[in-house]
Amino acid sequence: MSSRSVIRVAERDPTGQYVRYDAMLGQGLWKRVYKGFDEVNGMEIAWSVVVLSDRIVNSVPNLWHLIVEANLMKLLDHKNIVKCHHFWIDYSKRNLHMITEIFSSETLLHYIVRHVPVDDTSTKNWCRQILQGLDYLHTRDPPIAHRDVKLLNIFVDGNTGIVKLGDFGFARFIEPGTSLNNCVGSPMYMAPEIFQGNYNHMVDIHAFGICVLWMVTREKPYSEFINNDEFYRKIKEGVKPVLLNNVTDPQIKHFLDRCFAPASTRSPAIDLLNDPFLTQIESSPSQVESSLSQVTRGQVDRLLHVVKEIGHGNKIFRLQGSMKWNVSGVVAMSLSIICNNNKKKKNVEGINFEFPVEVETDRIHQKINQFLMDNIATQLKLSKEDVIVATEIIKQLITEILPQPIKEKPTNEILSEQTGDESGSEAENNGMLSCLGKLLSSVCSNPQI
């Protein structure tokens, strides 16, 4: 192996399980994220290094609070939250080291800039996943406020569409009967109550609303403010982004209004998951299968609606039929008899019936004959010769429809009194129908294909 292909190890954690490489994944004002490796579990990890301020390092309560928070973060386990595996503090260098799962794809902000969807389907999918992660945080005991929900802290896997909420540097637990008062977060995403110094985990819902507004419009909110002082003043006053006026869909607008409502009436994550904007309208499997089945059946019916004709004396026996889709081993047929008297055609009353068949039988001829005598002969006033002819035409039709040939020797004497032979073209047509029937009979015998 070439020495160039080996990544140099820059650092190991105190346990020796994790190694850090020089390759940097990202960088912020107080934080650097490197690529690393878990040598016990054999997987890549993200190694974050957070610079600790004097306020934290020189304060025992602040250090204790930081350690407690980091330990509790390790307990979080949700599919839409980046997993924290391990952490420790390097007091000599004033750094907090955190080992998390690595998300090789990009942030949601970069993703929506690169990909412009044709509708809101992908946006809805991302919203559901983000809200599921927030609902998990907000329903812990005690609840957890992320306090820095933004598109740059949401990661999307382009191969699977899975979205995860990361970067818990500002996250805090909210003990019962208390509130948060630190003014932290990214200004554009901050709820008005953060500036008032009295807030809880519902500030994450406001920040989520800003994310949604950016996703549905593909424009940066609050871009109408050029002056920073005016920008902060408007946010503190709770002024909503002018970009909201560009949202014309009433369902999306109502959804965003719920996110930007005052803290006391703002909807929690679980309620937003049930909002009509995110409600998944899915066709039931039975409806989909039924529609597809009807199309398929119609196509096959046009190909496999077999028609047979046999002339006998002054009569023409015409039979058409196909396998029933919803009943196994049953052929639906329609029999009509045309009489030729003095060169005038007279339609004898026809009949529709269903005939149960067995693919492998040596008595199919007798079964058809008995079926005709019991169910049709009297109604159509068939003679014994008519029954013989009808038996043969039904047998021929069944032979073409069934996926396997019927095991029975041909009965030569059945049509011995037949007056006319089939024309060459008629025989050729019957031959083509036979080939077509055998080719598609397997489809006919399996209606769910």
C-alpha positions, 0 to 999 in steps of 0.5 A, spaced: 500 500 500 502 506 498 504 511 504 500 516 500 493 512 501 494 512 509 491 517 512 495 520 518 492 520 525 493 527 528 490 525 535 487 519 539 482 520 545 483 518 552 480 511 551 484 510 545 477 508 541 477 514 537 482 517 532 482 524 529 485 525 522 487 532 519 481 532 514 476 538 516 469 537 515 467 544 517 469 550 521 465 555 525 467 561 530 468 556 536 468 550 533 472 545 528 469 538 526 474 533 523 473 526 520 475 521 525 475 513 526 472 508 531 477 503 531 473 498 536 466 498 531 470 500 525 466 506 522 467 513 521 466 518 526 465 526 526 470 529 531 468 536 534 473 540 538 469 546 541 473 552 544 471 553 551 471 561 553 474 563 560 467 564 563 466 557 562 473 554 564 473 559 570 466 557 573 465 551 577 457 551 576 458 552 568 463 546 568 459 542 572 453 544 567 456 543 561 458 536 563 451 534 565 449 536 559 454 533 555 452 526 558 445 527 557 446 528 550 449 521 549 443 518 552 439 521 546 437 516 541 433 518 535 433 516 527 432 524 526 438 526 531 445 526 530 448 521 535 453 523 540 457 517 542 463 520 547 465 527 549 471 529 554 474 536 556 481 537 555 482 543 561 490 544 558 487 546 552 481 549 554 477 544 549 471 540 549 471 534 544 465 530 542 465 524 538 458 524 534 456 520 528 458 522 521 453 525 516 457 524 509 452 528 505 451 536 506 446 541 510 439 542 508 441 549 506 446 547 501 441 541 499 435 546 497 440 551 493 443 545 489 436 541 488 429 545 486 424 540 486 417 541 482 413 541 488 413 541 495 413 533 496 420 533 498 419 539 503 414 536 507 418 529 507 423 534 511 419 537 515 416 531 518 423 528 520 425 535 523 419 535 527 419 528 529 426 530 532 424 536 535 418 532 538 423 527 541 427 532 544 421 536 547 418 530 550 424 528 554 424 529 562 426 534 562 425 537 556 430 539 551 431 546 547 436 545 541 436 553 541 440 553 534 435 550 529 437 552 522 438 549 515 445 549 517 444 544 523 440 540 519 443 534 515 440 530 509 443 524 506 442 525 499 442 517 498 436 516 502 433 522 504 434 521 511 434 528 515 438 529 522 438 535 527 445 536 529 450 541 533 447 541 540 452 546 542 447 551 545 442 545 547 439 545 554 435 541 559 429 545 562 428 543 569 420 543 571 418 550 573 424 554 570 425 557 564 432 559 559 434 566 559 441 566 555 440 570 548 443 565 544 442 562 537 442 565 530 439 571 530 435 570 523 432 564 527 431 567 534 424 567 537 422 574 540 421 571 547 429 570 547 431 577 547 426 578 553 430 573 557 424 568 558 423 562 554 422 555 553 423 549 548 418 552 544 423 557 541 425 551 536 418 551 533 419 558 531 426 557 528 423 551 524 418 556 521 423 560 518 427 553 516 420 552 512 419 559 509 426 558 506 425 551 504 418 553 500 420 560 497 427 558 496 429 565 498 432 568 505 428 571 510 428 578 512 433 580 506 429 586 506 433 589 512 440 591 510 441 595 517 443 590 522 440 595 528 433 595 524 434 587 523 434 586 531 429 591 533 424 588 528 426 581 530 425 583 538 418 586 536 416 580 533 415 582 526 414 577 521 418 576 515 416 580 509 417 573 505 411 571 508 407 575 503 410 570 497 407 564 500 400 563 496 398 556 498 393 557 504 395 551 507 402 552 507 401 559 510 396 557 515 402 552 517 407 557 518 402 562 522 402 556 527 409 556 527 410 564 528 404 565 533 406 568 540 409 563 545 403 562 549 399 559 543 405 556 538 403 549 536 408 544 539 411 539 534 406 533 535 400 538 533 404 540 527 405 533 525 398 532 524 397 539 520 393 538 514 399 541 510 403 535 512 398 530 512 400 524 507 394 522 502 396 515 500 391 511 496 390 505 499 393 499 496 387 495 495 385 502 490 391 502 487 391 494 486 384 495 483 386 500 478 392 497 476 388 490 475 383 493 471 387 496 466 391 489 466 385 485 465 382 490 460 388 489 456 389 481 456 381 481 455 382 484 448 387 479 447 384 473 450 377 473 448 377 467 444 372 466 439 370 459 436 365 458 430 363 451 428 358 450 422 353 443 422 348 442 418 344 449 417 347 452 424 353 455 426 355 455 433 358 461 435 362 461 442 366 466 445 369 466 452 375 467 457 378 465 464 374 469 470 379 473 473 376 473 480 375 465 480 380 460 479 379 455 474 372 458 471 371 460 464 366 465 462 362 463 456 357 466 451 354 461 446 349 463 440 346 459 435 345 461 428 340 458 423 340 458 416 333 457 413 332 459 406 338 463 406 335 467 411 339 467 418 335 467 424 339 468 431 337 462 436 336 465 443 343 465 446 346 464 453 351 466 457 354 461 462 360 459 466 364 452 466 368 450 471 374 446 468 380 442 471 386 442 467 388 435 467 383 430 466 381 425 462 374 426 462 373 433 460 369 431 454 364 427 458 364 433 463 362 438 458 357 434 455 353 432 462 354 440 463 350 442 457 345 436 458 343 439 465 344 446 464 343 448 457 340 443 452 333 444 454 333 452 455 336 452 447 332 446 445 338 443 443 338 436 439 343 430 441 347 432 435 347 440 437 349 437 444 355 434 440 357 440 436 357 444 442 361 440 446 366 440 441 366 447 440 367 448 448 372 443 449 376 447 443 375 454 447 378 451 453 384 448 450 386 454 447 385 458 454 388 453 459 395 454 460 396 446 459 393 442 454 387 437 456 390 430 456 384 427 452 385 423 445 381 427 440 374 424 438 374 423 430 367 421 430 364 427 433 363 431 427 362 426 422 356 429 420 358 436 419 357 438 412 362 444 411 369 444 412 373 451 415 375 455 410 383 456 409 383 463 412 378 461 418 383 455 420 389 460 419 385 465 424 384 459 429 391 457 429 393 464 430 388 465 436 391 458 439 398 461 439 396 467 442 392 463 447 398 459 449 402 465 449 398 469 454 395 463 458 399 464 464 397 471 465 390 469 464 391 464 470 394 469 474 390 475 475 394 479 480 400 480 475 
